Amino acid sequence: MQGITMQLSEELVDEVLRSEIRKKLDEVQVRHTYWDMKELCQQTRLCENTIKENFFYDSRFPKFKIGRKWLFPAEEAKKFLLIWLKEQPRH
């Protein structure tokens, strides 16, 4: 009996690994039902002051104050942020 021999290029293996890692990272991000301000800053790569100056007070931005803490529904916030970003002027 003869064995099967396979050759894979490093580029193909690298591409498949990167794709699978991206999928897993997306799954982890979706697991959050809501974000707090710290997570919102991390997700947007913006500081709290920039967020407050640019879109926090936009009536379309989903937010809830629970006690003294602001919470943002993750999926709704993502959708808003994509719309908001497209509305921004490009320099």
N, C-alpha and C positions, 0 to 999 in steps of 0.2 A: 504494500500500500504506500502511496506517495502522499506526503503532507502538502498542505496548501501554504504557499508563500505569498505574503502581501508586502508591498512597499508603499509607505505613505510619505508624502512630502512634509517637511517641517511647517511649511506655510499652511497646508490644509489642517494639520493637527492644531496649530496655533489659532487658526480661524474658528475651528469647532470649539476649542476650549474657551475662547473669548466670548463666543455666542452663548454658550451654556452659562458662563459666569454672569453675563449681562442678564440673562433670564432669571437666574437665582437672585440677583440684586434687585431686579424689578419686583419679584415676589416678596422679598423682605420689605421693601418700601410700601407695598400695597397692604401689608399686614397691619399697619397703623391705621386705626379707625379715625383718629384725630391727631393733630399736632398741637403742641404748646408753642409759645413764642420762640423758645430755644430751637426747637425742631424746624419751625418755619424759617428761621434765620439760616439754619444749616441747609435746608432744602432749596432755598432761593439763592444762597451765597450772598445775602444782603444783611447788613446790620439792622438792629431794631429801629434806629432812628431813620434810616433810609426807607424801611418798610412803612413806618408811620407817616413819613413825608410824602410817599408816592402812592400807596394804595390802601393802607389800613382803613382809612375813613371812607373809601369808596363804598357806596351803599350795596354794590353787587358783591363785595367781598364777604364770604360767609364767616361769621365769628360769633362766639358765645362767651359771655363772661360768667364763670362759675366761681363764686366767692370773689377773690382778688385775682384770679387767673383767667387769661384768655385762652380759649380752645378753638381750633379751626378744623372742621371736617376735612380730612385729607383729600378725598377724591374731589369734593366740591372746590376746595382750595386750588388743587392742581388745574382743574378746568378753568377757573377764574384766571389764574396766573398765565396760562397760555393765551387767553383772550387779551388780557391786559398787556402782555409783552408785545403782541402783534399790533396793538394800538400805539405803542411808543414810537416817537419819531426816530428815524435812522439818520445818523450824522455821517 
